[in-house]
Amino acid sequence: MKQRSIRLLLLALTATAAQAVAQPATAPASPVRRELIYCADQMSHEEREAYRAKMQATRSAAEKEVLRNAHRRDMQERARAAGREGQCQPLGPRGRGQGGGQGGGPAK
């Protein structure tokens, strides 16, 4: 009886493994490219998600630009009211600035 249980268990494991191998591998989803949000570090998670939802709901590039400009004005006003004027500068592309990479240094 014990051998029969072991055989059934092995059969079930083999069938499960064969089924997993037989399924076509799905390609990993490409990562969603998100735009950097102006002054995002001064926003709550909920505010960032609401802004993203508004941006996704827009239908044209012109509408997106209007939304970006309104957001920029709102964030600058918030910074002024909190006494942090000038701290809401847009973030540049990642990987730029002073670091250990090549370039920019004096020629030797």
MMTF fields as JSON, N, C-alpha, C and O atoms, coordinates in Angstrom:
{
  "mmtfVersion": "1.0.0",
  "mmtfProducer": "UNKNOWN",
  "numBonds": 431,
  "numAtoms": 432,
  "numGroups": 108,
  "numChains": 1,
  "numModels": 1,
  "chainsPerModel": [1],
  "groupsPerChain": [108],
  "chainIdList": ["A"],
  "bondAtomList": [4, 2, 8, 6, 12, 10, 16, 14, 20, 18, 24, 22, 28, 26, 32, 30, 36, 34, 40, 38, 44, 42, 48, 46, 52, 50, 56, 54, 60, 58, 64, 62, 68, 66, 72, 70, 76, 74, 80, 78, 84, 82, 88, 86, 92, 90, 96, 94, 100, 98, 104, 102, 108, 106, 112, 110, 116, 114, 120, 118, 124, 122, 128, 126, 132, 130, 136, 134, 140, 138, 144, 142, 148, 146, 152, 150, 156, 154, 160, 158, 164, 162, 168, 166, 172, 170, 176, 174, 180, 178, 184, 182, 188, 186, 192, 190, 196, 194, 200, 198, 204, 202, 208, 206, 212, 210, 216, 214, 220, 218, 224, 222, 228, 226, 232, 230, 236, 234, 240, 238, 244, 242, 248, 246, 252, 250, 256, 254, 260, 258, 264, 262, 268, 266, 272, 270, 276, 274, 280, 278, 284, 282, 288, 286, 292, 290, 296, 294, 300, 298, 304, 302, 308, 306, 312, 310, 316, 314, 320, 318, 324, 322, 328, 326, 332, 330, 336, 334, 340, 338, 344, 342, 348, 346, 352, 350, 356, 354, 360, 358, 364, 362, 368, 366, 372, 370, 376, 374, 380, 378, 384, 382, 388, 386, 392, 390, 396, 394, 400, 398, 404, 402, 408, 406, 412, 410, 416, 414, 420, 418, 424, 422, 428, 426],
  "bondOrderList": [1, 1, 1, 1, 1, 1, 1, 1, 1, 1, 1, 1, 1, 1, 1, 1, 1, 1, 1, 1, 1, 1, 1, 1, 1, 1, 1, 1, 1, 1, 1, 1, 1, 1, 1, 1, 1, 1, 1, 1, 1, 1, 1, 1, 1, 1, 1, 1, 1, 1, 1, 1, 1, 1, 1, 1, 1, 1, 1, 1, 1, 1, 1, 1, 1, 1, 1, 1, 1, 1, 1, 1, 1, 1, 1, 1, 1, 1, 1, 1, 1, 1, 1, 1, 1, 1, 1, 1, 1, 1, 1, 1, 1, 1, 1, 1, 1, 1, 1, 1, 1, 1, 1, 1, 1, 1, 1],
  "groupList": [{"groupName": "MET", "atomNameList": ["N", "CA", "C", "O"], "elementList": ["N", "C", "C", "O"], "formalChargeList": [0, 0, 0, 0], "bondAtomList": [1, 0, 2, 1, 3, 2], "bondOrderList": [1, 1, 2], "singleLetterCode": "M", "chemCompType": "L-PEPTIDE LINKING"}, {"groupName": "LYS", "atomNameList": ["N", "CA", "C", "O"], "elementList": ["N", "C", "C", "O"], "formalChargeList": [0, 0, 0, 0], "bondAtomList": [1, 0, 2, 1, 3, 2], "bondOrderList": [1, 1, 2], "singleLetterCode": "K", "chemCompType": "L-PEPTIDE LINKING"}, {"groupName": "GLN", "atomNameList": ["N", "CA", "C", "O"], "elementList": ["N", "C", "C", "O"], "formalChargeList": [0, 0, 0, 0], "bondAtomList": [1, 0, 2, 1, 3, 2], "bondOrderList": [1, 1, 2], "singleLetterCode": "Q", "chemCompType": "L-PEPTIDE LINKING"}, {"groupName": "ARG", "atomNameList": ["N", "CA", "C", "O"], "elementList": ["N", "C", "C", "O"], "formalChargeList": [0, 0, 0, 0], "bondAtomList": [1, 0, 2, 1, 3, 2], "bondOrderList": [1, 1, 2], "singleLetterCode": "R", "chemCompType": "L-PEPTIDE LINKING"}, {"groupName": "SER", "atomNameList": ["N", "CA", "C", "O"], "elementList": ["N", "C", "C", "O"], "formalChargeList": [0, 0, 0, 0], "bondAtomList": [1, 0, 2, 1, 3, 2], "bondOrderList": [1, 1, 2], "singleLetterCode": "S", "chemCompType": "L-PEPTIDE LINKING"}, {"groupName": "ILE", "atomNameList": ["N", "CA", "C", "O"], "elementList": ["N", "C", "C", "O"], "formalChargeList": [0, 0, 0, 0], "bondAtomList": [1, 0, 2, 1, 3, 2], "bondOrderList": [1, 1, 2], "singleLetterCode": "I", "chemCompType": "L-PEPTIDE LINKING"}, {"groupName": "LEU", "atomNameList": ["N", "CA", "C", "O"], "elementList": ["N", "C", "C", "O"], "formalChargeList": [0, 0, 0, 0], "bondAtomList": [1, 0, 2, 1, 3, 2], "bondOrderList": [1, 1, 2], "singleLetterCode": "L", "chemCompType": "L-PEPTIDE LINKING"}, {"groupName": "ALA", "atomNameList": ["N", "CA", "C", "O"], "elementList": ["N", "C", "C", "O"], "formalChargeList": [0, 0, 0, 0], "bondAtomList": [1, 0, 2, 1, 3, 2], "bondOrderList": [1, 1, 2], "singleLetterCode": "A", "chemCompType": "L-PEPTIDE LINKING"}, {"groupName": "THR", "atomNameList": ["N", "CA", "C", "O"], "elementList": ["N", "C", "C", "O"], "formalChargeList": [0, 0, 0, 0], "bondAtomList": [1, 0, 2, 1, 3, 2], "bondOrderList": [1, 1, 2], "singleLetterCode": "T", "chemCompType": "L-PEPTIDE LINKING"}, {"groupName": "VAL", "atomNameList": ["N", "CA", "C", "O"], "elementList": ["N", "C", "C", "O"], "formalChargeList": [0, 0, 0, 0], "bondAtomList": [1, 0, 2, 1, 3, 2], "bondOrderList": [1, 1, 2], "singleLetterCode": "V", "chemCompType": "L-PEPTIDE LINKING"}, {"groupName": "PRO", "atomNameList": ["N", "CA", "C", "O"], "elementList": ["N", "C", "C", "O"], "formalChargeList": [0, 0, 0, 0], "bondAtomList": [1, 0, 2, 1, 3, 2], "bondOrderList": [1, 1, 2], "singleLetterCode": "P", "chemCompType": "L-PEPTIDE LINKING"}, {"groupName": "GLU", "atomNameList": ["N", "CA", "C", "O"], "elementList": ["N", "C", "C", "O"], "formalChargeList": [0, 0, 0, 0], "bondAtomList": [1, 0, 2, 1, 3, 2], "bondOrderList": [1, 1, 2], "singleLetterCode": "E", "chemCompType": "L-PEPTIDE LINKING"}, {"groupName": "TYR", "atomNameList": ["N", "CA", "C", "O"], "elementList": ["N", "C", "C", "O"], "formalChargeList": [0, 0, 0, 0], "bondAtomList": [1, 0, 2, 1, 3, 2], "bondOrderList": [1, 1, 2], "singleLetterCode": "Y", "chemCompType": "L-PEPTIDE LINKING"}, {"groupName": "CYS", "atomNameList": ["N", "CA", "C", "O"], "elementList": ["N", "C", "C", "O"], "formalChargeList": [0, 0, 0, 0], "bondAtomList": [1, 0, 2, 1, 3, 2], "bondOrderList": [1, 1, 2], "singleLetterCode": "C", "chemCompType": "L-PEPTIDE LINKING"}, {"groupName": "ASP", "atomNameList": ["N", "CA", "C", "O"], "elementList": ["N", "C", "C", "O"], "formalChargeList": [0, 0, 0, 0], "bondAtomList": [1, 0, 2, 1, 3, 2], "bondOrderList": [1, 1, 2], "singleLetterCode": "D", "chemCompType": "L-PEPTIDE LINKING"}, {"groupName": "HIS", "atomNameList": ["N", "CA", "C", "O"], "elementList": ["N", "C", "C", "O"], "formalChargeList": [0, 0, 0, 0], "bondAtomList": [1, 0, 2, 1, 3, 2], "bondOrderList": [1, 1, 2], "singleLetterCode": "H", "chemCompType": "L-PEPTIDE LINKING"}, {"groupName": "ASN", "atomNameList": ["N", "CA", "C", "O"], "elementList": ["N", "C", "C", "O"], "formalChargeList": [0, 0, 0, 0], "bondAtomList": [1, 0, 2, 1, 3, 2], "bondOrderList": [1, 1, 2], "singleLetterCode": "N", "chemCompType": "L-PEPTIDE LINKING"}, {"groupName": "GLY", "atomNameList": ["N", "CA", "C", "O"], "elementList": ["N", "C", "C", "O"], "formalChargeList": [0, 0, 0, 0], "bondAtomList": [1, 0, 2, 1, 3, 2], "bondOrderList": [1, 1, 2], "singleLetterCode": "G", "chemCompType": "PEPTIDE LINKING"}],
  "groupTypeList": [0, 1, 2, 3, 4, 5, 3, 6, 6, 6, 6, 7, 6, 8, 7, 8, 7, 7, 2, 7, 9, 7, 2, 10, 7, 8, 7, 10, 7, 4, 10, 9, 3, 3, 11, 6, 5, 12, 13, 7, 14, 2, 0, 4, 15, 11, 11, 3, 11, 7, 12, 3, 7, 1, 0, 2, 7, 8, 3, 4, 7, 7, 11, 1, 11, 9, 6, 3, 16, 7, 15, 3, 3, 14, 0, 2, 11, 3, 7, 3, 7, 7, 17, 3, 11, 17, 2, 13, 2, 10, 6, 17, 10, 3, 17, 3, 17, 2, 17, 17, 17, 2, 17, 17, 17, 10, 7, 1],
  "groupIdList": [1, 2, 3, 4, 5, 6, 7, 8, 9, 10, 11, 12, 13, 14, 15, 16, 17, 18, 19, 20, 21, 22, 23, 24, 25, 26, 27, 28, 29, 30, 31, 32, 33, 34, 35, 36, 37, 38, 39, 40, 41, 42, 43, 44, 45, 46, 47, 48, 49, 50, 51, 52, 53, 54, 55, 56, 57, 58, 59, 60, 61, 62, 63, 64, 65, 66, 67, 68, 69, 70, 71, 72, 73, 74, 75, 76, 77, 78, 79, 80, 81, 82, 83, 84, 85, 86, 87, 88, 89, 90, 91, 92, 93, 94, 95, 96, 97, 98, 99, 100, 101, 102, 103, 104, 105, 106, 107, 108],
  "secStructList": [7, 2, 2, 2, 2, 2, 2, 2, 2, 2, 2, 2, 2, 2, 2, 2, 2, 2, 2, 2, 2, 2, 1, 7, 7, 7, 7, 7, 7, 7, 7, 7, 7, 7, 7, 7, 7, 6, 6, 4, 4, 4, 1, 7, 2, 2, 2, 2, 2, 2, 2, 2, 2, 2, 2, 2, 2, 7, 7, 1, 2, 2, 2, 2, 2, 2, 2, 2, 2, 2, 2, 2, 2, 2, 2, 2, 2, 2, 2, 2, 2, 6, 6, 7, 6, 6, 7, 7, 7, 7, 7, 7, 7, 6, 6, 7, 1, 1, 1, 1, 1, 1, 1, 1, 1, 7, 7, 7],
  "xCoordList": [0.825, 0.0, 0.874, 0.562, 1.974, 2.866, 3.508, 3.66, 3.884, 4.494, 3.499, 3.871, 2.253, 1.22, 1.041, 0.899, 1.046, 0.923, 2.1, 1.935, 3.282, 4.476, 4.412, 4.763, 3.967, 3.852, 2.825, 3.06, 1.702, 0.679, 1.21, 0.944, 1.95, 2.534, 3.531, 3.52, 4.388, 5.353, 4.657, 5.083, 3.601, 2.843, 2.215, 2.24, 1.664, 1.044, 2.097, 1.86, 3.25, 4.318, 4.837, 5.104, 4.978, 5.449, 4.447, 4.829, 3.18, 2.14, 2.117, 1.96, 2.272, 2.278, 3.483, 3.365, 4.644, 5.855, 5.739, 6.142, 5.192, 5.036, 4.078, 4.298, 3.039, 2.075, 2.73, 2.491, 3.543, 4.212, 5.189, 5.309, 5.892, 6.855, 6.131, 6.625, 4.982, 4.253, 3.602, 3.328, 3.346, 2.705, 3.68, 4.86, 3.186, 4.087, 4.547, 3.772, 5.795, 6.33, 5.808, 5.885, 5.295, 4.813, 5.966, 6.766, 6.032, 7.09, 6.827, 5.678, 7.865, 7.651, 7.091, 7.513, 6.157, 5.544, 6.587, 7.406, 6.538, 7.496, 7.131, 5.953, 8.135, 7.845, 7.148, 7.425, 6.246, 5.531, 6.479, 7.061, 6.629, 7.52, 6.738, 5.758, 7.176, 6.5, 7.3, 8.53, 6.57, 7.189, 7.499, 6.754, 8.589, 8.926, 7.926, 7.673, 7.374, 6.39, 7.118, 7.941, 6.8, 7.399, 7.101, 5.942, 8.133, 8.041, 7.34, 6.628, 7.547, 6.881, 7.247, 6.45, 8.446, 8.858, 8.074, 8.137, 7.341, 6.518, 5.053, 4.2, 4.768, 3.394, 3.235, 4.199, 2.002, 1.717, 1.549, 1.403, 1.573, 1.381, 0.035, -0.056, -0.988, -2.331, -2.359, -2.997, -1.666, -1.622, -0.898, -1.326, 0.191, 0.913, 0.046, 0.003, -0.637, -1.495, -2.652, -3.025, -3.225, -4.309, -3.796, -4.482, -2.589, -1.99, -1.77, -2.074, -1.249, -1.031, -2.345, -2.412, -3.387, -4.697, -5.222, -5.782, -5.043, -5.476, -4.695, -5.261, -3.391, -2.567, -2.991, -3.021, -3.314, -3.74, -5.097, -5.392, -5.924, -7.262, -7.245, -8.233, -6.146, -6.091, -6.02, -5.554, -6.497, -6.582, -5.537, -5.28, -4.939, -3.978, -2.756, -2.766, -1.703, -0.485, -0.739, -0.147, -1.613, -1.928, -2.619, -2.321, -3.534, -4.204, -3.202, -3.283, -2.267, -1.23, -0.396, -0.068, -0.055, 0.749, -0.01, 0.585, -1.301, -2.118, -2.126, -1.991, -2.282, -2.292, -0.936, -0.879, 0.158, 1.494, 1.703, 2.216, 1.299, 1.48, 0.662, 1.149, -0.578, -1.409, -0.797, -0.797, -0.286, 0.347, 1.58, 1.795, 2.381, 3.589, 3.223, 3.853, 2.205, 1.759, 1.296, 1.651, 0.506, -0.002, 1.147, 1.139, 2.119, 3.229, 4.125, 4.637, 4.317, 5.1, 4.388, 5.023, 3.067, 2.283, 2.361, 2.491, 2.285, 2.391, 3.76, 3.86, 4.801, 6.16, 6.298, 6.887, 5.746, 5.795, 5.088, 5.599, 3.905, 3.11, 3.817, 3.65, 4.601, 5.306, 6.701, 7.437, 7.069, 8.38, 9.508, 10.656, 9.202, 10.215, 10.389, 10.671, 10.226, 10.332, 11.701, 12.715, 11.731, 12.983, 13.358, 14.304, 12.649, 12.96, 12.234, 12.481, 11.362, 10.584, 11.159, 10.48, 12.368, 12.97, 12.748, 12.786, 12.516, 12.302, 13.562, 14.676, 13.377, 14.499, 14.982, 14.178, 16.283, 16.845, 16.837, 16.409, 17.308, 17.38, 18.291, 19.285, 17.955, 18.78, 20.136, 20.278, 21.126, 22.452, 23.287, 24.434, 22.759, 23.54, 23.98, 23.43, 24.951, 25.435, 26.814, 27.452, 27.259, 28.589, 28.557, 27.743, 29.43, 29.472, 30.743, 31.673, 30.786, 31.999, 32.137, 33.025, 31.291, 31.333, 32.401, 33.166, 32.456, 33.445, 33.004, 31.832, 33.959, 33.642, 33.847, 34.121, 33.712, 33.643, 34.882, 34.977, 35.818, 36.963, 38.055, 38.01, 39.029, 40.107, 40.975, 41.187, 41.464, 42.323, 43.699, 44.216, 44.286, 45.616, 46.649, 47.826],
  "yCoordList": [-1.179, 0.0, 1.248, 2.239, 1.186, 2.324, 2.595, 3.749, 1.526, 1.691, 2.291, 3.097, 1.9, 2.429, 3.925, 4.682, 4.359, 5.781, 6.565, 7.663, 5.997, 6.672, 6.772, 7.804, 5.705, 5.722, 6.763, 7.493, 6.831, 7.821, 9.25, 10.145, 9.435, 10.743, 11.117, 12.244, 10.18, 10.439, 10.709, 11.577, 9.975, 10.173, 11.572, 12.26, 11.976, 13.295, 14.403, 15.395, 14.224, 15.221, 15.293, 16.38, 14.144, 14.109, 14.783, 15.543, 14.507, 15.118, 16.63, 17.377, 17.083, 18.518, 19.184, 20.252, 18.545, 19.098, 19.13, 20.108, 18.071, 18.019, 19.105, 19.71, 19.351, 20.388, 21.764, 22.609, 21.995, 23.283, 23.516, 24.636, 22.459, 22.589, 22.779, 23.496, 22.159, 22.213, 23.573, 23.921, 24.346, 25.647, 26.596, 26.634, 27.358, 28.297, 29.385, 29.886, 29.722, 30.77, 32.114, 32.427, 32.876, 34.196, 35.175, 35.112, 36.065, 37.072, 38.03, 38.389, 38.442, 39.381, 40.694, 41.177, 41.246, 42.486, 43.595, 43.7, 44.411, 45.515, 46.509, 46.773, 47.055, 47.973, 49.226, 49.714, 49.726, 50.935, 52.108, 52.282, 52.899, 54.05, 55.201, 55.676, 55.636, 56.732, 58.004, 58.008, 59.072, 60.379, 60.873, 60.595, 61.599, 62.168, 63.275, 64.145, 63.241, 64.235, 65.399, 65.212, 66.594, 67.801, 67.872, 67.816, 67.993, 68.171, 66.992, 67.179, 65.791, 64.601, 64.351, 63.789, 64.763, 64.53, 65.386, 65.153, 66.368, 67.213, 66.762, 67.413, 65.663, 65.158, 63.859, 63.126, 63.589, 62.31, 61.244, 61.56, 60.005, 58.9, 59.046, 58.847, 59.389, 59.532, 60.658, 60.528, 61.767, 62.874, 62.474, 62.839, 61.729, 61.276, 60.343, 60.463, 59.424, 58.49, 59.224, 58.884, 60.227, 61.017, 61.78, 61.864, 62.335, 63.05, 62.09, 62.427, 60.909, 59.92, 59.522, 59.372, 59.352, 58.987, 60.094, 59.812, 61.345, 62.464, 62.472, 62.699, 62.224, 62.218, 61.093, 61.282, 59.945, 58.822, 59.094, 58.582, 59.896, 60.185, 61.233, 61.38, 61.962, 62.978, 62.312, 61.181, 63.044, 62.445, 62.96, 62.326, 64.085, 64.634, 65.174, 65.368, 65.411, 65.971, 67.383, 67.791, 68.123, 69.48, 69.457, 70.284, 68.515, 68.385, 68.014, 68.515, 67.145, 66.767, 67.983, 68.169, 68.807, 69.996, 70.982, 71.584, 71.157, 72.031, 71.499, 72.269, 70.184, 69.568, 69.733, 70.045, 69.528, 69.708, 71.14, 71.359, 72.121, 73.526, 73.881, 74.586, 73.399, 73.66, 73.015, 73.609, 71.817, 71.114, 71.89, 72.052, 72.365, 73.123, 74.391, 74.71, 75.104, 76.319, 75.982, 76.673, 74.924, 74.51, 74.154, 74.54, 73.426, 73.001, 74.181, 74.227, 75.124, 76.311, 77.145, 77.686, 77.249, 77.986, 77.281, 77.94, 75.966, 75.205, 75.425, 75.601, 75.414, 75.615, 77.03, 77.211, 78.04, 79.41, 79.526, 80.147, 78.924, 78.997, 78.317, 78.72, 77.291, 76.561, 77.127, 76.606, 78.194, 78.784, 77.985, 78.103, 77.177, 76.343, 76.74, 75.89, 77.994, 78.449, 78.085, 78.251, 77.6, 77.21, 75.76, 75.266, 75.067, 73.658, 72.721, 71.515, 73.251, 72.429, 72.545, 73.01, 72.14, 72.159, 70.804, 69.773, 70.803, 69.508, 68.671, 69.193, 67.383, 66.462, 66.252, 66.131, 66.211, 65.97, 64.487, 63.679, 64.133, 62.715, 61.97, 62.518, 60.753, 59.945, 59.697, 59.608, 59.589, 59.26, 60.476, 60.324, 61.658, 62.857, 63.491, 63.201, 64.337, 65.001, 64.482, 63.769, 64.842, 64.442, 63.005, 62.624, 62.246, 60.84, 60.212, 60.905, 58.912, 58.199, 57.892, 57.129, 58.459, 58.129, 58.876, 59.642, 58.656, 59.292, 60.684, 61.042, 61.46, 62.754, 63.904, 63.717, 65.108, 66.327, 66.762, 67.937, 65.897, 66.258, 66.945, 66.951, 67.52, 68.19, 67.181, 66.058, 67.606, 66.736, 66.659, 67.659, 65.482, 65.315, 65.088, 64.927],
  "zCoordList": [0.0, 0.0, 0.0, -0.66, 0.751, 0.834, -0.526, -0.927, -1.233, -2.546, -3.531, -4.383, -3.413, -4.309, -4.077, -5.037, -2.834, -2.503, -3.054, -3.585, -2.926, -3.438, -4.962, -5.534, -5.616, -7.072, -7.521, -8.484, -6.834, -7.185, -6.982, -7.784, -5.914, -5.642, -6.732, -7.227, -7.105, -8.167, -9.501, -10.264, -9.775, -11.007, -11.022, -12.043, -9.899, -9.809, -9.974, -10.663, -9.34, -9.472, -10.901, -11.415, -11.539, -12.922, -13.849, -14.739, -13.639, -14.473, -14.278, -15.243, -13.044, -12.769, -13.42, -14.02, -13.297, -13.897, -15.416, -16.046, -16.01, -17.46, -17.936, -18.985, -17.189, -17.546, -17.471, -18.334, -16.463, -16.315, -17.457, -17.954, -17.88, -18.967, -20.294, -21.164, -20.464, -21.724, -21.959, -23.108, -20.916, -21.088, -21.761, -21.414, -22.722, -23.4, -22.425, -21.609, -22.535, -21.665, -22.153, -23.34, -21.257, -21.629, -21.508, -20.575, -22.455, -22.428, -21.275, -21.018, -20.589, -19.501, -20.046, -21.097, -19.329, -19.768, -19.766, -18.854, -20.799, -20.84, -19.745, -19.506, -19.087, -17.994, -18.506, -19.602, -17.693, -18.051, -17.863, -16.792, -18.894, -18.812, -18.199, -18.773, -17.043, -16.358, -16.517, -16.466, -16.71, -16.816, -15.408, -14.469, -15.265, -13.967, -13.651, -14.484, -12.478, -12.07, -11.413, -10.517, -11.87, -11.319, -9.83, -9.419, -9.037, -7.59, -6.898, -5.911, -7.42, -6.875, -5.422, -4.671, -5.015, -3.634, -2.644, -1.437, -3.144, -2.28, -2.283, -1.68, -2.955, -3.087, -2.31, -2.091, -1.9, -1.264, -2.355, -3.536, -1.938, -2.887, -3.603, -4.814, -2.859, -3.438, -4.47, -5.515, -4.179, -5.132, -6.413, -7.509, -6.281, -7.473, -8.316, -9.54, -7.66, -8.398, -9.075, -10.197, -8.404, -9.006, -10.228, -11.246, -10.12, -11.252, -12.421, -13.566, -12.141, -13.207, -13.873, -15.093, -13.064, -13.617, -14.534, -15.594, -14.128, -14.975, -16.283, -17.353, -16.191, -17.401, -18.345, -19.561, -17.801, -18.646, -19.28, -20.36, -18.615, -19.129, -20.237, -20.957, -20.386, -21.437, -22.795, -22.934, -23.799, -25.127, -26.1, -27.123, -25.801, -26.753, -26.025, -24.81, -26.802, -26.231, -25.704, -24.705, -26.371, -25.926, -24.559, -23.697, -24.364, -23.065, -21.976, -20.854, -22.306, -21.335, -20.947, -19.775, -21.934, -21.654, -20.767, -19.873, -20.996, -20.149, -18.717, -17.765, -18.564, -17.239, -16.557, -15.368, -17.298, -16.726, -16.238, -15.14, -17.064, -16.688, -15.451, -14.568, -15.382, -14.206, -12.963, -11.884, -13.117, -11.996, -11.532, -10.331, -12.471, -12.135, -11.355, -10.347, -11.83, -11.115, -9.702, -8.747, -9.572, -8.251, -7.305, -6.136, -7.812, -6.968, -6.585, -5.466, -7.492, -7.16, -6.107, -5.202, -6.226, -5.23, -3.875, -2.843, -3.87, -2.622, -1.973, -0.759, -2.789, -2.273, -1.694, -0.629, -2.406, -1.892, -0.556, 0.375, -0.464, 0.769, 1.94, 3.091, 1.643, 2.694, 2.95, 3.788, 2.23, 2.419, 1.804, 2.231, 0.812, 0.161, -1.298, -2.143, -1.592, -2.977, -3.533, -2.855, -4.738, -5.366, -5.123, -5.735, -4.253, -3.992, -4.942, -4.934, -5.741, -6.674, -8.071, -8.987, -8.238, -9.557, -10.208, -9.535, -11.512, -12.171, -12.111, -12.166, -11.998, -11.985, -13.409, -14.333, -13.581, -14.906, -15.208, -14.384, -16.381, -16.724, -15.757, -15.28, -15.482, -14.582, -15.213, -16.432, -14.341, -14.84, -15.19, -15.611, -15.034, -15.336, -14.043, -12.98, -14.126, -12.944, -12.577, -13.353, -11.406, -10.992, -10.517, -9.676, -11.055, -10.677, -11.169, -11.581, -11.128, -11.484, -12.952, -13.333, -13.796, -15.221, -15.974, -15.388, -17.276, -18.131, -18.528, -18.412, -18.995, -19.577, -18.636, -17.45, -19.174, -18.412, -17.645, -17.288, -17.377, -16.554, -17.366, -18.597, -16.678, -17.395, -18.136, -17.678, -19.279, -20.085, -19.446, -18.946, -19.462, -18.853, -19.89, -19.565]
}
